Amino acid sequence: MNKLMQKGLLLLFLWMLAACKPPVQESIEQQADPVFEQLIRANQYMQQRHQDHIAAFLERVGWQAEMTPSGLWIVVENRGTGKRIGLNSRVSYSFESTLLDGTPCYQASMLDPKTITVGKGGVESGVEQGLQLLSEGSEAILLIPPHLAHGNFGDRVKIPGNSVLIYRLRVLKVE
């Protein structure tokens, strides 16, 4: 094949390649799914209902608590003076968890504390969030709504579904 013919075929190939256009994707209008919208409203209602229960409980017992943007409530009894807890901190703490009505759930003593790495899971997300607001030596009470604990189904052992949890904890060691 001569050089002129090779150049011509190359130009033809490039022209064909440039002329190819990707198919136009038509935008599909999303119609609101009424069932989905109802589920969202039901979840929002349940979250508000849990927050109302927590607020009423706090008023009844006289605790001064702060609520985080996620809906976790915290009562800091002792700020602690040690190392601040952050993401990936290895934390040992003692705790006692109960339901809002006082029913005991789980605990870990100072002699046999629970140890976690913050951000790695293995504990309620509300506990991880609360720990990140504390330092070594801190003592606090966390009021954890279901969406930050065991949700609609509970843990199927000691915590029923849709339960608000109270965690009384003491941070023993932060690494």
Secondary structure, DSSP 8 states (H G I E B T S, - for coil): --HHHHHHHHHHHHHHHHH--------------HHHHHHHHHHHHHHHHHHHHHHHHHHHHT---EE-TTS-EEEEEE--SS-B--TT-EEEEEEEEEETT--EEEEE-SSS-EEEETTS-SS-HHHHHHHTT-BTT-EEEEEE-GGGTTTTT--SSS--TT--EEEEEEEEEE-
